[in-house]
Amino acid sequence: MTAEIIKTEISHYIATVTIDRPPVNAMNTIEFMDLRDGYRFEQNMTHDLTGSEDAKEAARAFVEKRKPVFRGR
């Protein structure tokens, strides 16, 4: 597997984390922003979310080829 494929797979796991409200709020927030500001806002949100315990669990579960056990943190 290439690093890019692994990155994509981890991103899919992170998307399933029980933190569904921040992405919805982000979409509502960037709806009326220009492209540059919206992109920067989204990147900051992504950075914040990938630091969560659930995101780290998703990455570990992927590497260990098991289902993640999310705790909502």
Rosetta constraint file for C-alpha pairs under 8 A:
AtomPair CA 1 CA 5 HARMONIC 6.33 0.50
AtomPair CA 1 CA 6 HARMONIC 6.70 0.50
AtomPair CA 2 CA 6 HARMONIC 6.37 0.50
AtomPair CA 3 CA 7 HARMONIC 6.03 0.50
AtomPair CA 4 CA 8 HARMONIC 6.17 0.50
AtomPair CA 5 CA 9 HARMONIC 6.16 0.50
AtomPair CA 6 CA 10 HARMONIC 6.09 0.50
AtomPair CA 7 CA 11 HARMONIC 6.14 0.50
AtomPair CA 8 CA 12 HARMONIC 6.36 0.50
AtomPair CA 9 CA 13 HARMONIC 6.44 0.50
AtomPair CA 9 CA 62 HARMONIC 7.71 0.50
AtomPair CA 10 CA 14 HARMONIC 6.16 0.50
AtomPair CA 10 CA 58 HARMONIC 6.65 0.50
AtomPair CA 10 CA 59 HARMONIC 5.61 0.50
AtomPair CA 10 CA 62 HARMONIC 6.78 0.50
AtomPair CA 11 CA 15 HARMONIC 6.16 0.50
AtomPair CA 12 CA 16 HARMONIC 6.76 0.50
AtomPair CA 13 CA 17 HARMONIC 7.00 0.50
AtomPair CA 13 CA 55 HARMONIC 7.65 0.50
AtomPair CA 13 CA 58 HARMONIC 5.48 0.50
AtomPair CA 13 CA 59 HARMONIC 7.43 0.50
AtomPair CA 13 CA 62 HARMONIC 7.79 0.50
AtomPair CA 14 CA 50 HARMONIC 7.29 0.50
AtomPair CA 14 CA 54 HARMONIC 7.46 0.50
AtomPair CA 14 CA 55 HARMONIC 5.23 0.50
AtomPair CA 14 CA 58 HARMONIC 6.05 0.50
AtomPair CA 14 CA 59 HARMONIC 7.94 0.50
AtomPair CA 17 CA 54 HARMONIC 6.27 0.50
AtomPair CA 17 CA 55 HARMONIC 7.05 0.50
AtomPair CA 17 CA 70 HARMONIC 6.64 0.50
AtomPair CA 17 CA 72 HARMONIC 7.26 0.50
AtomPair CA 18 CA 70 HARMONIC 7.19 0.50
AtomPair CA 18 CA 71 HARMONIC 7.86 0.50
AtomPair CA 18 CA 72 HARMONIC 5.42 0.50
AtomPair CA 19 CA 23 HARMONIC 7.81 0.50
AtomPair CA 19 CA 72 HARMONIC 6.72 0.50
AtomPair CA 20 CA 24 HARMONIC 6.69 0.50
AtomPair CA 21 CA 25 HARMONIC 6.06 0.50
AtomPair CA 22 CA 26 HARMONIC 5.97 0.50
AtomPair CA 22 CA 45 HARMONIC 7.82 0.50
AtomPair CA 23 CA 27 HARMONIC 6.19 0.50
AtomPair CA 23 CA 45 HARMONIC 7.92 0.50
AtomPair CA 24 CA 28 HARMONIC 6.33 0.50
AtomPair CA 25 CA 29 HARMONIC 6.08 0.50
AtomPair CA 26 CA 30 HARMONIC 6.11 0.50
AtomPair CA 26 CA 41 HARMONIC 7.80 0.50
AtomPair CA 26 CA 42 HARMONIC 6.91 0.50
AtomPair CA 26 CA 45 HARMONIC 7.46 0.50
AtomPair CA 27 CA 31 HARMONIC 6.06 0.50
AtomPair CA 29 CA 33 HARMONIC 7.54 0.50
AtomPair CA 30 CA 34 HARMONIC 7.92 0.50
AtomPair CA 30 CA 37 HARMONIC 7.88 0.50
AtomPair CA 30 CA 38 HARMONIC 4.98 0.50
AtomPair CA 30 CA 41 HARMONIC 7.36 0.50
AtomPair CA 30 CA 42 HARMONIC 7.87 0.50
AtomPair CA 31 CA 38 HARMONIC 7.82 0.50
AtomPair CA 33 CA 37 HARMONIC 6.06 0.50
AtomPair CA 33 CA 38 HARMONIC 5.40 0.50
AtomPair CA 34 CA 38 HARMONIC 6.01 0.50
AtomPair CA 35 CA 39 HARMONIC 6.02 0.50
AtomPair CA 36 CA 40 HARMONIC 6.31 0.50
AtomPair CA 37 CA 41 HARMONIC 6.09 0.50
AtomPair CA 38 CA 42 HARMONIC 6.10 0.50
AtomPair CA 39 CA 43 HARMONIC 6.13 0.50
AtomPair CA 40 CA 44 HARMONIC 6.25 0.50
AtomPair CA 41 CA 45 HARMONIC 6.30 0.50
AtomPair CA 42 CA 46 HARMONIC 6.11 0.50
AtomPair CA 43 CA 47 HARMONIC 6.15 0.50
AtomPair CA 44 CA 48 HARMONIC 6.24 0.50
AtomPair CA 45 CA 49 HARMONIC 6.16 0.50
AtomPair CA 46 CA 50 HARMONIC 6.07 0.50
AtomPair CA 47 CA 51 HARMONIC 6.68 0.50
AtomPair CA 48 CA 52 HARMONIC 7.32 0.50
AtomPair CA 49 CA 55 HARMONIC 7.13 0.50
AtomPair CA 50 CA 55 HARMONIC 5.33 0.50
AtomPair CA 50 CA 56 HARMONIC 7.36 0.50
AtomPair CA 51 CA 55 HARMONIC 6.49 0.50
AtomPair CA 51 CA 56 HARMONIC 7.12 0.50
AtomPair CA 52 CA 56 HARMONIC 6.51 0.50
AtomPair CA 52 CA 73 HARMONIC 6.17 0.50
AtomPair CA 53 CA 57 HARMONIC 6.15 0.50
AtomPair CA 53 CA 73 HARMONIC 5.48 0.50
AtomPair CA 54 CA 58 HARMONIC 6.11 0.50
AtomPair CA 54 CA 69 HARMONIC 7.95 0.50
AtomPair CA 54 CA 70 HARMONIC 5.41 0.50
AtomPair CA 54 CA 71 HARMONIC 6.53 0.50
AtomPair CA 54 CA 72 HARMONIC 6.53 0.50
AtomPair CA 54 CA 73 HARMONIC 5.79 0.50
AtomPair CA 55 CA 59 HARMONIC 6.43 0.50
AtomPair CA 56 CA 60 HARMONIC 6.27 0.50
AtomPair CA 57 CA 61 HARMONIC 5.97 0.50
AtomPair CA 57 CA 68 HARMONIC 6.22 0.50
AtomPair CA 57 CA 69 HARMONIC 7.02 0.50
AtomPair CA 57 CA 70 HARMONIC 7.02 0.50
AtomPair CA 58 CA 62 HARMONIC 6.12 0.50
AtomPair CA 58 CA 68 HARMONIC 5.47 0.50
AtomPair CA 58 CA 69 HARMONIC 7.89 0.50
AtomPair CA 58 CA 70 HARMONIC 7.86 0.50
AtomPair CA 59 CA 63 HARMONIC 6.32 0.50
AtomPair CA 60 CA 64 HARMONIC 6.07 0.50
AtomPair CA 60 CA 68 HARMONIC 7.89 0.50
AtomPair CA 61 CA 65 HARMONIC 5.78 0.50
AtomPair CA 61 CA 66 HARMONIC 5.07 0.50
AtomPair CA 61 CA 67 HARMONIC 5.90 0.50
AtomPair CA 61 CA 68 HARMONIC 5.05 0.50
AtomPair CA 62 CA 66 HARMONIC 6.32 0.50
AtomPair CA 62 CA 67 HARMONIC 7.55 0.50
AtomPair CA 62 CA 68 HARMONIC 7.65 0.50
